[in-house]
């Protein structure tokens, strides 16, 4: 399994959390059970207060699974999927 950091940004006008129905759909999409159907494990997610930016740390077999899982977020804004490593792995290999 590979590690990824995902950044999603949208503007205030397209904020899905403003619509209660869309907000519930978002929470269901981010559920561990749904993520698993894409081959994705979510380690954590956070939204910057007032910043309209979501960050997630996820694991998957490869970037195509992560891209497919986060595709719905692209309807509201941009999605950036970045390959990542844990701090332990970075130290073991001797650098970023």
C-alpha distances in whole Angstrom, upper triangle without the diagonal:
4,7,10,13,15,19,22,25,28,32,34,36,32,31,30,30,34,34,34,33,30,29,29,27,24,24,23,21,19,19,16,17,18,14,13,15,13,10,9,9,12,13,16,18,22,25,27,30,33,30,29,25,22,19,16,13,10,6,5,5,7,10,12,11,12,15,16,15,17,20,23,23,24,27,28,27,24,21,19,15,14,11,11,11,12,16,16,13,16,19,18,18,21,20,19
4,7,10,13,16,19,23,26,30,32,34,30,29,28,29,33,33,33,32,29,28,28,26,24,24,23,21,18,19,17,19,18,15,14,16,14,11,10,10,12,12,15,17,20,23,25,28,30,28,26,23,20,17,14,11,8,5,5,6,6,8,11,11,10,13,15,15,16,18,21,21,22,25,26,25,22,18,16,12,11,8,8,8,10,14,14,12,14,17,16,16,19,18,16
4,7,10,14,17,20,23,27,29,31,28,27,26,27,30,31,31,31,28,26,26,25,22,22,22,19,17,18,16,18,18,14,15,17,15,12,10,10,10,10,12,14,17,19,21,25,27,24,23,20,17,13,11,7,6,5,7,9,9,9,13,12,10,13,15,14,15,18,20,19,20,24,24,22,20,16,14,10,9,6,5,6,8,12,13,11,12,16,16,16,18,16,14
4,6,10,13,16,20,23,26,28,25,23,23,24,27,28,29,28,25,24,24,23,20,20,21,18,15,17,16,19,18,14,15,17,14,13,10,10,10,10,11,12,14,17,18,22,24,21,20,16,14,10,8,6,5,6,8,10,9,8,11,11,8,11,13,12,12,15,17,16,17,21,21,19,16,12,10,7,5,5,5,8,10,13,15,13,14,17,18,18,19,17,14
4,7,10,13,17,20,23,25,22,21,21,21,25,26,27,27,23,22,23,22,18,19,20,17,15,17,16,19,18,15,17,19,16,15,12,12,10,10,10,10,11,13,15,18,20,18,17,13,10,7,6,5,6,9,11,14,12,11,14,13,10,12,15,13,12,15,17,15,16,19,19,17,14,11,8,6,5,7,6,9,11,13,16,15,15,18,20,19,21,18,15
4,7,10,13,17,19,21,19,17,17,18,21,23,24,23,20,19,20,19,15,16,18,15,13,16,16,19,17,14,16,18,15,15,12,12,10,11,10,9,11,12,13,17,18,15,14,10,8,6,5,6,8,10,12,15,13,11,13,12,9,9,12,11,9,11,13,11,12,15,15,13,10,7,6,5,6,9,10,13,14,17,20,19,19,22,23,23,24,21,18
4,7,10,14,16,18,16,15,15,16,19,21,22,23,19,18,20,19,15,17,19,16,14,17,18,21,19,16,19,21,18,19,15,16,13,14,12,10,10,10,11,14,15,12,11,7,6,5,7,9,11,14,16,19,17,14,16,15,12,12,14,13,10,12,13,10,11,14,13,10,8,6,5,7,8,11,12,15,17,19,22,21,21,24,26,25,26,23,19
4,7,10,13,15,12,11,12,13,16,18,19,20,16,15,18,16,13,15,17,14,13,17,18,21,18,16,20,21,18,19,16,17,15,16,14,11,11,9,11,14,14,11,8,6,5,6,9,12,13,16,18,20,18,15,16,16,12,12,14,12,9,10,11,7,8,11,9,7,6,4,6,9,11,15,16,19,20,23,26,25,24,28,30,29,30,27,23
4,7,10,12,10,9,11,13,15,17,19,20,16,15,18,18,14,17,19,17,16,20,21,24,21,20,23,24,21,23,20,21,18,19,17,13,12,10,10,12,11,8,6,4,6,9,12,15,17,20,21,24,22,19,20,20,16,15,17,16,12,13,13,9,9,11,8,6,6,7,9,12,14,18,19,22,23,25,28,28,27,30,32,31,32,29,25
4,7,8,6,6,9,11,12,14,17,18,14,14,17,17,14,17,19,17,17,21,23,25,22,21,25,25,23,25,22,23,20,22,19,16,14,11,12,13,11,9,6,7,9,12,15,18,20,23,24,27,25,21,22,22,18,17,18,17,13,14,12,9,9,9,6,4,7,9,12,15,18,21,22,26,27,29,32,32,31,34,36,35,36,32,29
4,5,6,6,10,11,11,14,17,18,15,15,19,19,16,19,22,20,20,23,26,28,26,25,28,29,27,29,26,27,24,25,22,19,16,13,13,13,10,9,6,9,12,15,18,22,23,27,28,31,28,25,25,25,22,21,22,21,17,17,15,12,12,12,8,7,10,13,15,19,21,25,26,29,30,32,35,35,34,37,39,38,38,35,31
4,6,5,9,10,9,12,15,17,14,14,18,18,16,18,21,21,20,24,27,29,26,26,29,30,28,30,28,28,25,26,23,19,17,13,13,12,9,9,7,10,13,17,20,23,25,29,30,33,31,28,28,28,25,23,24,23,19,19,17,14,15,14,10,10,13,16,18,22,24,28,28,31,32,33,37,37,36,39,41,41,41,38,34
4,6,9,11,9,11,14,16,13,14,18,18,16,19,22,21,21,25,28,29,27,26,30,30,28,31,29,29,27,28,25,22,20,16,16,15,13,12,10,13,16,19,22,26,27,30,31,34,32,29,29,28,25,24,24,23,20,19,16,14,14,12,9,10,14,17,20,23,26,29,31,34,35,36,40,39,39,42,44,43,44,40,37
4,6,9,8,10,13,14,11,12,15,15,13,16,19,17,18,21,25,26,23,23,27,26,25,27,25,26,24,26,23,19,18,15,15,15,13,13,9,12,13,17,19,23,24,27,28,30,29,25,25,25,22,20,20,19,16,15,13,10,11,9,5,7,11,14,17,20,23,27,28,31,32,34,37,37,36,40,42,41,42,38,35
4,6,6,8,11,12,9,9,13,13,11,14,16,16,16,19,22,24,21,21,25,25,24,26,24,24,21,23,20,16,15,12,13,12,11,10,7,10,11,15,17,21,22,25,26,29,28,25,25,24,21,20,20,18,15,16,13,10,12,10,7,9,12,14,17,19,22,26,27,30,30,32,35,35,35,38,40,40,40,37,34
4,5,6,8,9,6,6,9,9,8,11,13,12,13,16,20,21,18,19,22,22,21,24,22,22,20,22,19,16,15,12,14,14,13,13,10,11,11,15,16,20,21,24,25,28,27,24,24,22,20,19,19,16,14,14,11,9,11,10,7,10,13,14,18,20,23,26,27,30,30,32,35,35,35,38,40,40,41,38,34
4,5,7,9,7,5,8,10,8,10,13,13,13,16,19,21,19,19,23,23,23,25,22,22,19,21,18,15,13,11,13,12,12,13,10,12,11,15,16,20,21,25,26,29,28,26,26,24,21,21,21,18,16,17,14,12,15,13,11,13,16,17,20,21,24,27,27,30,30,32,35,35,35,38,40,40,41,38,35
4,6,9,8,7,11,12,11,13,16,16,17,19,23,24,22,23,26,27,26,29,26,26,23,25,22,18,17,14,15,13,12,14,11,14,15,18,20,24,25,28,29,33,32,29,29,27,25,24,24,21,19,19,16,14,17,15,12,14,18,19,22,24,27,30,31,33,34,35,38,39,39,41,43,43,44,41,38
4,6,5,6,9,10,10,12,14,15,16,18,22,23,21,22,25,25,25,28,26,26,24,26,23,20,19,16,18,17,16,17,14,17,17,20,21,25,26,29,29,33,32,29,29,27,25,24,23,21,19,19,15,14,17,14,12,16,19,20,23,25,28,31,32,35,35,37,40,40,40,43,45,45,46,43,40
4,6,5,6,9,10,11,12,14,15,17,21,21,19,21,24,24,25,27,25,25,23,25,22,19,19,17,19,18,17,19,16,18,18,21,22,25,25,28,29,32,32,30,29,27,25,25,24,21,20,20,17,16,19,17,15,18,21,22,25,26,29,32,33,35,35,37,40,40,41,43,45,45,47,44,41
4,5,5,6,9,10,11,12,14,16,19,19,17,19,23,22,22,25,24,24,22,25,23,20,20,18,21,20,20,21,18,19,18,21,22,25,25,28,28,31,31,29,28,25,24,23,22,19,18,18,15,15,18,16,15,18,21,22,25,26,29,32,33,35,35,38,40,40,41,44,45,45,47,44,41
4,5,5,6,9,10,10,12,14,18,18,16,17,21,20,20,23,21,22,20,23,20,18,18,16,19,18,18,18,15,16,15,18,19,22,22,25,25,28,28,25,24,23,21,20,19,16,15,15,11,11,14,12,11,14,17,18,21,22,26,28,29,32,32,35,37,37,38,41,42,42,44,41,38
4,5,5,6,9,10,11,13,16,17,15,16,20,20,20,23,20,20,18,20,18,15,15,13,16,16,16,17,13,15,13,16,17,20,20,24,24,28,27,25,25,23,20,20,19,17,15,16,13,12,15,14,12,15,18,18,21,22,25,27,28,30,30,33,35,35,36,39,40,41,42,39,36
4,5,5,6,9,10,11,14,15,13,15,18,18,19,22,20,20,18,20,18,16,16,15,19,18,19,20,17,18,16,18,18,21,21,23,24,27,27,26,25,22,21,21,20,16,16,17,14,14,17,16,15,18,20,20,23,23,26,28,29,31,31,34,36,36,37,40,41,41,43,41,37
4,5,5,6,9,10,14,14,11,13,16,16,16,19,18,18,17,20,18,16,17,16,20,20,20,21,17,17,15,18,17,20,19,22,22,25,25,23,22,19,18,18,16,13,13,14,10,11,15,13,13,16,18,18,21,21,24,26,27,30,30,33,35,35,36,39,40,40,42,40,36
4,5,5,6,9,12,13,11,12,15,15,15,18,16,16,14,17,15,12,13,13,16,17,18,17,14,14,12,14,14,16,16,19,20,23,22,21,20,18,16,16,15,12,11,12,9,9,12,12,11,14,16,15,18,18,21,23,24,26,27,30,32,32,32,35,37,37,38,36,33
4,5,5,6,10,11,10,11,14,15,15,17,15,15,13,15,13,11,12,13,16,17,18,18,16,15,13,14,13,16,16,18,19,23,23,22,22,19,17,18,17,13,13,15,12,12,16,16,15,17,18,17,20,19,22,24,24,26,26,29,31,31,32,35,36,36,38,36,33
4,5,5,9,9,7,9,12,12,13,16,14,14,13,16,15,14,15,16,20,21,22,22,19,18,16,17,15,17,16,18,19,22,22,21,21,18,16,17,16,12,13,15,12,13,17,17,17,19,20,19,21,20,23,25,25,27,27,30,32,32,33,36,37,37,39,37,34
4,6,8,9,6,7,10,10,11,13,12,12,11,15,14,13,15,15,19,20,22,21,18,17,14,15,13,15,14,16,16,19,19,18,17,14,13,14,12,9,9,11,9,10,14,14,14,16,17,15,18,17,20,21,22,25,25,28,30,30,31,34,35,35,37,35,32
4,6,8,7,6,10,11,11,13,10,10,8,11,10,9,12,13,17,18,20,19,17,15,12,12,10,12,11,13,14,18,18,17,17,14,12,14,13,9,9,12,11,11,14,15,15,17,17,15,16,16,18,19,20,22,22,25,27,26,28,31,31,32,34,32,29
4,5,5,6,9,10,11,13,10,10,8,11,11,11,14,15,19,21,23,22,20,18,15,15,12,14,12,14,15,18,19,19,19,15,14,16,15,11,12,15,14,14,18,19,19,20,21,18,20,19,21,22,22,23,23,26,27,27,29,32,32,33,35,33,31
4,6,5,6,9,10,10,8,7,7,9,10,12,15,17,21,23,25,25,22,20,17,16,13,13,11,12,13,16,17,18,18,14,13,16,15,12,14,17,16,17,20,21,22,23,22,20,20,18,20,20,20,21,21,24,25,25,27,29,30,31,33,32,29
4,6,5,7,9,10,9,9,10,13,14,15,18,20,24,26,28,27,25,23,19,19,16,16,14,14,14,16,18,19,18,15,15,17,15,12,15,17,17,18,21,22,23,24,24,21,23,21,23,23,23,24,24,27,28,28,30,32,32,33,36,34,32
4,5,5,7,9,9,9,10,14,15,15,18,19,23,25,27,26,23,21,18,18,15,16,13,14,13,16,17,17,16,12,12,14,12,9,12,14,13,15,18,19,20,21,21,19,20,19,21,21,22,24,24,28,29,28,30,33,33,33,36,34,32
4,5,5,7,5,6,7,11,12,13,16,18,21,24,26,24,22,19,16,15,12,12,10,10,10,12,14,14,13,10,9,12,10,7,10,12,13,14,16,18,19,20,19,16,17,15,18,18,19,20,21,24,25,24,26,29,29,30,32,31,28
4,5,5,5,6,9,12,14,15,19,21,25,27,29,28,25,23,19,18,15,14,11,10,9,11,13,14,14,10,11,14,12,10,13,15,16,17,20,21,23,23,23,20,20,18,19,19,19,20,21,25,25,24,27,29,29,29,32,31,29
4,6,7,10,12,15,17,18,21,23,27,29,31,29,26,24,21,20,17,17,14,13,11,12,14,15,13,10,11,13,11,9,13,14,15,17,19,20,22,23,23,20,21,19,21,20,22,23,24,28,28,27,29,32,32,32,35,34,31
4,5,9,11,15,16,17,20,22,25,28,29,27,25,22,19,18,15,15,12,11,9,10,11,11,10,6,8,10,7,6,10,11,13,15,16,18,20,21,20,17,18,15,17,17,19,21,22,26,27,25,27,30,30,30,32,31,28
4,7,10,13,16,17,20,23,26,29,31,29,26,23,20,18,15,14,10,8,6,7,9,10,10,6,8,11,10,9,12,14,16,17,19,21,23,23,22,18,18,15,17,16,17,18,20,23,24,22,24,27,27,27,30,29,26
4,6,10,12,13,17,19,22,25,27,25,23,20,17,15,11,10,7,6,5,8,9,10,10,7,7,10,10,8,10,13,15,15,17,20,21,21,19,16,16,13,14,14,15,16,17,21,21,20,22,25,25,25,28,26,24
4,6,9,11,15,18,21,24,26,25,23,20,16,14,10,9,5,5,6,10,12,12,14,10,9,13,13,10,12,16,17,17,19,22,22,22,21,17,17,14,15,14,14,15,15,19,19,19,21,24,24,24,27,26,23
4,6,8,11,14,17,20,23,21,19,17,13,11,7,6,4,7,9,13,14,14,15,12,10,13,14,11,12,15,16,15,18,20,20,20,19,16,16,13,14,14,14,15,14,18,19,19,21,23,24,24,27,25,22
4,7,11,14,17,20,23,21,20,17,14,11,7,5,5,7,11,14,16,16,18,15,13,16,17,14,15,18,19,18,21,23,23,22,21,18,17,15,15,14,13,13,12,15,16,17,18,21,21,23,24,23,21
4,7,11,13,16,19,18,17,14,11,8,6,5,7,10,14,17,18,17,19,17,14,17,18,15,14,18,18,17,19,22,21,20,19,16,16,15,15,15,14,15,14,16,18,19,20,22,23,24,26,24,21
4,7,10,13,16,14,13,11,7,6,4,6,9,12,15,19,19,18,19,17,14,16,17,14,13,16,16,14,17,19,17,17,16,14,14,14,15,16,15,16,16,18,20,21,22,24,26,26,28,25,23
4,7,9,12,11,11,8,6,5,7,9,12,16,19,22,22,20,22,20,17,18,20,17,15,18,17,14,17,19,17,16,16,14,15,15,16,18,17,18,18,19,22,23,23,25,28,28,29,26,23
4,6,8,8,7,6,4,6,9,12,15,19,21,25,24,22,23,22,18,19,20,18,15,18,17,13,16,17,14,14,14,14,15,16,17,20,19,21,21,22,25,26,26,28,30,31,31,28,25
4,6,5,6,5,7,8,11,14,18,21,24,27,26,24,26,25,21,21,23,21,18,20,19,16,18,19,16,15,15,15,16,17,18,21,20,22,22,22,26,27,26,28,31,31,31,28,25
4,5,7,8,10,12,15,18,21,25,27,31,30,27,29,28,24,24,26,23,20,23,21,18,20,21,17,17,18,18,19,21,22,25,24,26,25,26,29,30,29,32,34,35,35,32,29
4,6,8,11,14,17,20,23,27,29,33,31,29,30,29,25,25,27,24,21,23,21,18,19,20,16,15,17,18,19,22,23,26,26,28,28,29,32,33,32,34,37,37,37,34,31
4,5,9,11,15,18,21,25,27,30,28,26,27,26,23,22,24,22,19,20,19,16,17,18,14,13,14,15,16,19,20,23,23,25,25,26,30,30,29,32,34,34,34,31,28
4,7,10,14,17,19,23,25,28,26,23,25,24,20,20,21,19,16,17,16,12,13,14,10,10,11,12,14,17,19,22,22,25,26,27,30,30,30,32,35,35,35,32,28
4,7,10,14,16,20,22,25,23,20,22,21,17,17,19,17,14,15,15,11,12,14,11,10,10,10,11,13,15,18,19,21,22,23,27,27,26,29,31,31,31,28,24
4,7,10,13,16,18,22,20,18,19,18,15,15,17,14,11,14,13,10,12,14,12,11,10,9,10,12,14,16,16,19,19,21,24,24,24,27,29,29,30,27,23
4,7,10,13,16,19,18,16,18,17,13,14,16,14,11,14,15,12,14,16,15,13,12,10,10,10,11,13,13,15,16,18,21,21,20,23,25,25,26,23,20
4,6,10,13,16,15,14,16,14,11,13,15,12,10,14,15,12,15,17,16,15,14,11,11,9,10,12,11,14,14,16,19,19,19,22,24,24,25,23,20
4,7,10,14,14,13,15,14,11,13,15,13,12,16,17,15,17,20,20,18,17,13,12,10,10,10,9,10,10,13,15,15,16,19,20,21,22,20,17
4,7,10,11,10,13,11,8,11,13,11,11,14,16,15,17,20,20,19,17,14,13,10,10,10,9,11,11,15,16,16,17,20,21,21,23,21,19
4,7,8,9,12,9,8,12,13,12,13,16,18,18,19,23,23,22,20,16,15,11,11,10,10,10,11,15,16,14,16,19,19,20,22,21,18
4,5,7,9,6,7,10,11,10,12,15,17,18,19,22,23,22,20,16,15,12,12,10,11,13,14,18,18,17,19,22,21,21,24,23,20
4,7,8,7,9,12,12,12,15,17,20,20,21,24,26,25,22,19,17,14,14,12,13,14,16,20,20,17,20,23,22,21,24,23,21
4,6,6,7,9,11,11,13,15,18,18,19,22,24,22,20,16,15,11,11,9,12,13,16,20,20,18,19,23,22,21,24,22,20
4,5,5,6,9,10,11,12,15,16,15,19,20,19,16,13,11,8,9,8,11,14,17,20,21,19,20,23,23,22,24,22,19
4,5,5,6,9,10,10,14,15,15,18,20,19,16,13,13,10,12,12,15,17,20,24,25,22,23,27,27,25,28,26,23
4,5,5,6,9,10,13,14,15,17,19,19,17,14,14,11,13,12,15,17,20,23,24,22,24,27,27,26,29,27,24
4,5,5,6,8,11,12,12,16,17,16,14,11,10,7,10,10,13,15,17,21,22,21,22,25,25,25,27,25,22
4,6,5,6,10,10,10,13,15,14,12,9,9,7,10,12,15,18,20,24,25,23,24,28,28,27,29,27,23
4,6,5,8,10,10,13,15,15,14,11,12,11,14,15,18,21,23,26,28,26,27,31,31,30,32,30,27
4,6,7,9,11,13,14,15,14,11,12,11,14,15,17,20,21,25,27,25,26,30,30,29,32,30,26
4,6,6,7,10,11,11,10,7,9,9,12,14,16,19,21,24,26,25,26,29,30,29,31,29,25
4,5,5,8,10,10,10,8,11,11,14,17,19,22,25,28,30,28,29,32,33,32,34,31,28
4,5,6,8,10,10,10,13,14,17,20,22,25,27,30,32,31,31,35,36,35,37,34,31
4,5,6,7,7,7,10,12,15,18,20,23,25,28,30,29,29,33,34,33,35,32,28
4,5,5,5,6,10,12,15,18,21,24,26,29,31,30,30,34,35,34,35,32,28
4,6,8,10,13,15,19,22,24,28,30,32,35,34,34,37,39,38,39,36,32
4,7,9,13,16,19,22,24,28,29,31,34,34,33,37,38,37,38,35,32
4,7,10,13,16,20,22,25,27,29,32,31,31,34,36,35,36,32,29
4,7,10,13,17,19,22,24,27,30,28,28,31,33,32,32,29,25
4,7,10,13,15,19,21,23,26,25,25,28,30,28,29,26,23
4,6,10,12,16,18,21,23,22,21,25,26,25,26,23,19
4,7,9,13,16,18,21,19,19,22,24,22,24,21,17
4,6,10,13,15,18,16,15,19,20,19,20,17,13
4,7,11,13,15,13,13,16,17,16,17,15,12
4,7,10,12,10,10,13,14,13,15,13,9
4,6,8,6,6,10,11,10,12,11,8
4,5,5,6,9,10,11,12,11,10
4,5,5,6,9,10,10,9,9
4,5,5,6,9,10,10,11
4,5,5,6,9,9,9
4,5,5,6,5,5
4,5,5,6,8
4,5,8,10
4,6,8
4,7
4
